Amino acid sequence: MSDPQEPRGDAPAGKDLDPDIALEQPGSVATDADAARSAAAPPADEVEPPSRWHTMLRQISTGNALISVLSVLLALLVGAVMIAFTDERVQAASGYFFARPGDTFVAIWQSVSGAYSALFQGSVYNFRRDTFAAGIRPLTETLTFATPLIAGGLGVGLAFRVGMFNIGGRGQMLIAASVAGWIGFGLDLPMGLHMLVALVGGLLGGALWAGIAGLLKARTGAHEVIVTIMLNYIAFYLVSWMLRTPGLLQAPGSSNPKTPAMKETAIFPQLLGPQYNLHFGFILVIAATVLVWWILSRSSLGFKFRAVGENPNAARVAGINVSSMYVYAMLIAGALLGLAGVSQVLGTVTTGFTAGIDAGIGFDAITVALLGRSTPWGIFVAGILFGAFKAGGFSMQAAEGVPIEIVLVVQSLIVLFIAAPPLVRTIFRLPDPKAGPKRPRPIVTKEVDAK
């Protein structure tokens, strides 16, 4: 029998100990060896790993998609507060709040629910219409507004994935719209072929205009943000000059800076008939979304794009021509933004256009790309959401008297919350994705001297 003064360390943790090894009691003293053994963790196979459901829930709670959804909810909540503050009924009821507080809360509810109900009925389905065909018209308007936003968002998002900040959407849209518009009203071609030539011409115009920024960055190292900003101004004043010059874009016999109407052979066909504004451009942006997804996820070019976007120095060491990737990325991004400009000219504004044909879509596309996390299908959903804001915003203003600027504030707040994920995680108490899952602490039995 061993000396009772010497503890035995061969007993497994959690098992029955030998009689000469006593359990820890209050006031007992352990040796240095005991303390070292007690601090040692058990083998890895004795620690139970987190369950599959726990891992899945953690991935969802720390994912970018959830942050985007919660950012939208927070923006709508802040928008509700602003709607209530600007409503005259709420202001009147708050004047006698301490006498009858219930009136104030009822007025707030009526104001907010009425505004968001009008937003829904103006962007998804109008329950006040007699027929389904009439009630579904708001949804078609949402998809129509979303068409150029999705195309522009894809162009901005693709550049983001390569590490470039393409804010030249306005200039690329204007050049594409000018080329497609000139072909649309200036050439006589058969049905179908005319539309195809105008479409291809617009895509090439946008691609070449964006390619200038890509080429300058590749050859001289010029920053694409500065270059694309300057190209926006150049494109705007160039198109404005052409709209005031007879024989270029200005309509014959007119002194207004506006083009002639597009010829019927070049206009995008209507998808659901003349009673709706939804046109063939929406099919094109679906195809563009699939194409961008395939490029980024399934092609070797997309692999190079992502490698350059993650670390251009490492990509260069791996043998990737980084300069060429910048040029290719901007060419494709410009073509996608060109599709946005073409859809405006041949699908929406077919009676002629002015220098404001871009309608701010070039900058809204940045917001869409941020909300969609620069992923093709995320951008697609974000474009539809912002299309709903545009379509429903007018309904909110007409039905409830809500200022249209509140919708713009909501859009801006979405970007603000997306740009600050820690703020969203703090508000909703979400786990930090950088902190790994907590492993259960093992139970260690300490061996001490027996009294």
Buried (B, 14 or more C-beta within 10 A) or exposed (E): EEEEEEBEEEBEBEEEBBEBBBEBEEEBEBBEEBEEBBEEEEEEEEEEEBEEEEEEEBEEBBBBEBBBEBBBBBBBEBBBEBBBEBBEBBEEBBEEEEEEEEBBEBBBEBBBEBBBBBBBBBBBBBEEBEEEEEBBBBBBBBBBBBBBBBBBBBBBBBBBBBBBEBBBBBBBBBBBBBBBBBBBBBBEBEEEEBBEBBBBBBBBBBBBBBBBBBBBBBEEEBEBBEBBBBBBEBBBEBBBBBBBEEEBBBBEEEEEBBBBBBBEBBBBEBBBEEEBBBBBBBBBBEEBBEBBBEBBEEEEBBBBBBBBBEEBEEBBEEEBBBBEBBBBBBBBBBBBBBBBBBBBBBBBBBEBBBBEBBBEBBBBBBBBBBBBBBBBEBBBBBBBBBBBBBBBBBBBBEBBBBBEEBBBBBBEBBBBBBEEBEBBBEEEEBBEBEEEEEEEEBEEBBBBBBE
